[in-house]
Each structure stands twice: as structure tokens, then as C-alpha cells.
């Protein structure tokens, strides 16, 4: 190619190369996040606490009450409706029962959802858990047992499962 051919080729190429446009110096973009309401079990692992009636004479006929203590607390997104249910335990063929750890003797007990023992907590009954502090929620479980006065001495116990939903 001759020198004039190169010049003509460069001019043609120069005509095809786009001219610089003015640069955009400001632009916006969207940022968003979705917060899903829910709850978190804090501390205690799978131990939701203990309902301990204490020690009494095998001849006692007292009515004994206790509240669920220790174990976990819950944290929920404010406004979340939290509910719980409690199964019948390991010895529930005729209602909730404590069973002698070294035998078959049983003592019936009841659960309640309030400290006044006025609202029964039936087997697998779903109840709402009310709270005022969404960062420190305890399960409202209260128990009452009428000691029969004629049971063999020893430790009586039961294990319950709690189901939470929100």
C-alpha cells in the first residue's frame, strides 16, 4: 500500500471511531433488605428449664405449686405472635404423671399458663405467649401437684416436650 493509501485508510478509520461522549458523573442505584419476623432461642441449648416441686414426706397430702425456672429465654421480632404447646410427657396415658424413677408408682400433676393457676395448659394445647420485652421472653409454665400421701418414697419425674411456633 502506498503512503497515500495508508493516509486514506487512517482517515476512513478515524471517521468510524466514535467521538468521546460526555461522561456521566452521578448516578443512583437501589439498596434494599427484607427483615423476616421470627424468634431466637437464647442459651440453655435444648433445656427449656425445670419445674421442681421440692421434697416432701411420703405421707404429705399437700398441694404443691412450682414455676418453670432456668433454661432458655427467647428473643422475638417485636409484634411476632409466639405460641407454645406442651405434650403429655413420658407417662401420660391418663394425663400428666410423675413416675417413681425406680418403680412404677405415679403421681398426677397439672400444668397452667398463669401464676394464678387459673388457666389450664392442656396436653398439646396451643396457647399464645404474651410478652412485654421482646428480647427477654420466658415460657409461662406453672405446675401443681396434689400429693396423695400414700406413695412409696423416692424421686418422681417426667420429661415434657415444648413446641414453639411463630
Backbone torsions as a table, in degrees:
resi	resn	phi	psi	omega
1	UNK	NA	142.6	-179.0
2	UNK	-84.9	170.3	-178.6
3	UNK	-62.8	-40.0	179.6
4	UNK	-69.5	-28.8	176.9
5	UNK	-68.2	-39.9	177.8
6	UNK	-65.4	-42.0	-179.9
7	UNK	-63.2	-43.0	178.8
8	UNK	-64.3	-39.1	179.1
9	UNK	-65.6	-41.5	178.5
10	UNK	-65.6	-38.4	178.7
11	UNK	-65.7	-40.8	179.4
12	UNK	-65.4	-44.1	178.0
13	UNK	-62.7	-38.3	179.9
14	UNK	-63.9	-31.0	179.2
15	UNK	-74.8	-24.5	-178.5
16	UNK	-86.8	-25.1	-179.7
17	UNK	-69.7	126.3	-178.1
18	UNK	-66.9	147.3	177.2
19	UNK	-78.3	146.3	-179.8
20	UNK	-61.5	137.3	176.8
21	UNK	-93.9	163.9	178.3
22	UNK	-69.5	134.6	-176.0
23	UNK	-76.1	142.1	175.4
24	UNK	-83.5	121.3	-176.4
25	UNK	-100.6	-8.6	-179.0
26	UNK	-144.7	134.7	178.7
27	UNK	-153.9	157.7	-179.4
28	UNK	-117.1	160.9	173.3
29	UNK	-145.7	158.5	-174.7
30	UNK	-89.1	138.9	174.3
31	UNK	-126.4	133.8	178.5
32	UNK	-152.4	161.8	175.2
33	UNK	-150.0	149.5	176.1
34	UNK	-113.5	124.1	177.4
35	UNK	-99.5	118.1	-178.8
36	UNK	-91.4	123.0	179.1
37	UNK	-65.8	146.9	179.1
38	UNK	179.1	-168.2	-178.2
39	UNK	-133.9	159.9	-179.0
40	UNK	-133.2	132.1	175.6
41	UNK	-87.3	122.9	-174.5
42	UNK	-111.9	123.6	174.3
43	UNK	70.7	161.3	173.6
44	UNK	79.8	-7.8	-179.3
45	UNK	59.4	-121.9	-178.8
46	UNK	-96.2	3.3	179.8
47	UNK	-91.5	108.8	-178.5
48	UNK	-85.4	3.6	177.3
49	UNK	126.9	-166.2	-179.3
50	UNK	-140.3	141.7	174.8
51	UNK	-114.3	99.0	-171.7
52	UNK	-113.5	121.2	-178.4
53	UNK	-84.6	-21.0	-179.9
54	UNK	99.5	-166.6	-177.7
55	UNK	-112.7	135.8	-179.0
56	UNK	-142.5	158.9	176.2
57	UNK	-62.5	146.2	176.3
58	UNK	-62.5	-17.2	179.6
59	UNK	-94.8	-1.9	-177.2
60	UNK	-68.9	140.3	175.1
61	UNK	-118.3	27.6	-177.8
62	UNK	-71.7	156.3	166.8
63	UNK	-96.3	122.5	-174.0
64	UNK	-117.1	135.7	-178.8
65	UNK	-121.5	153.4	178.6
66	UNK	-153.8	158.8	176.8
67	UNK	-118.9	149.1	175.6
68	UNK	-64.6	125.5	-179.9
69	UNK	-129.2	159.0	176.7
70	UNK	69.8	-164.7	177.3
71	UNK	77.2	-140.4	-172.4
72	UNK	-93.7	161.2	163.7
73	UNK	-122.8	165.5	-178.9
74	UNK	-120.0	150.0	171.4
75	UNK	-124.9	131.1	-179.2
76	UNK	-128.8	153.1	171.4
77	UNK	-60.8	131.1	-179.4
78	UNK	-51.9	134.2	178.8
79	UNK	91.9	-6.7	178.8
80	UNK	-69.7	135.9	175.0
81	UNK	-86.5	111.1	-179.1
82	UNK	-101.2	135.0	175.6
83	UNK	-134.8	159.3	-179.6
84	UNK	-139.6	157.7	168.8
85	UNK	-141.9	152.1	-178.2
86	UNK	-126.6	128.7	-178.6
87	UNK	-71.9	-172.4	-176.8
88	UNK	-86.7	-6.9	180.0
89	UNK	90.6	-175.4	-176.5
90	UNK	-76.2	-19.4	-172.2
91	UNK	-127.5	52.9	-168.1
92	UNK	-108.8	25.4	-179.1
93	UNK	-66.2	-20.0	175.9
94	UNK	-129.4	31.4	-173.9
95	UNK	110.1	-177.2	-179.6
96	UNK	-75.8	134.5	-177.4
97	UNK	-140.2	140.0	166.4
98	UNK	-85.4	138.8	178.5
99	UNK	-120.2	141.3	177.3
100	UNK	-58.7	126.0	-176.1
101	UNK	-62.6	-25.2	-178.9
102	UNK	-113.9	26.4	-178.7
103	UNK	-170.8	-159.7	-176.6
104	UNK	-115.6	-0.9	180.0
105	UNK	-63.3	142.6	-177.5
106	UNK	-131.5	153.0	174.4
107	UNK	-131.0	124.8	-179.1
108	UNK	-73.1	147.1	174.5
109	UNK	-143.6	163.1	-180.0
110	UNK	-125.5	152.1	173.6
111	UNK	-111.4	150.2	179.2
112	UNK	-133.7	158.9	179.8
113	UNK	-103.8	10.5	177.9
114	UNK	-146.9	153.2	-177.1
115	UNK	-68.4	-17.7	178.1
116	UNK	-84.1	-4.2	-179.8
117	UNK	57.8	37.7	-179.7
118	UNK	-106.3	-14.6	-178.6
119	UNK	-119.6	102.5	-178.4
120	UNK	-62.4	147.2	175.5
121	UNK	-112.4	93.5	-176.0
122	UNK	-68.3	165.7	179.3
123	UNK	-63.7	122.1	179.9
124	UNK	59.1	20.3	176.8
125	UNK	-78.3	127.2	178.1
126	UNK	-82.5	127.1	178.6
127	UNK	-131.5	146.0	176.8
128	UNK	-74.0	141.9	176.3
129	UNK	-102.5	113.5	178.9
130	UNK	-88.8	150.2	-179.3
131	UNK	-153.3	152.5	176.4
132	UNK	-108.2	-24.4	179.0
133	UNK	-118.2	106.0	-175.8
134	UNK	-65.2	-12.8	179.8
135	UNK	-98.8	0.0	-176.7
136	UNK	-150.5	76.7	-176.4
137	UNK	-106.9	126.7	174.5
138	UNK	-108.7	149.9	179.1
139	UNK	-76.3	128.8	-178.8
140	UNK	-84.2	83.6	179.9
141	UNK	-124.8	124.4	-179.1
142	UNK	-129.4	144.5	-178.2
143	UNK	-126.0	154.1	177.8
144	UNK	-142.4	135.9	177.7
145	UNK	-132.1	138.1	173.6
146	UNK	-100.2	107.3	-178.8
147	UNK	-68.2	129.9	-174.0
148	UNK	-80.4	-18.2	177.2
149	UNK	81.2	4.0	-178.2
150	UNK	-138.3	26.9	-177.4
151	UNK	-96.3	151.8	173.8
152	UNK	-62.9	147.3	178.6
153	UNK	-69.5	152.4	178.6
154	UNK	143.8	-175.4	179.7
155	UNK	-95.4	128.9	178.1
156	UNK	-109.7	139.3	-178.9
157	UNK	-152.2	169.9	176.3
158	UNK	-153.2	158.9	175.9
159	UNK	-126.0	126.7	-177.7
160	UNK	-112.6	152.0	174.6
161	UNK	-108.8	132.6	177.2
162	UNK	-106.9	132.9	176.9
163	UNK	-112.2	123.4	177.6
164	UNK	-107.4	145.2	174.9
165	UNK	-147.0	151.8	178.4
166	UNK	-150.3	NA	NA
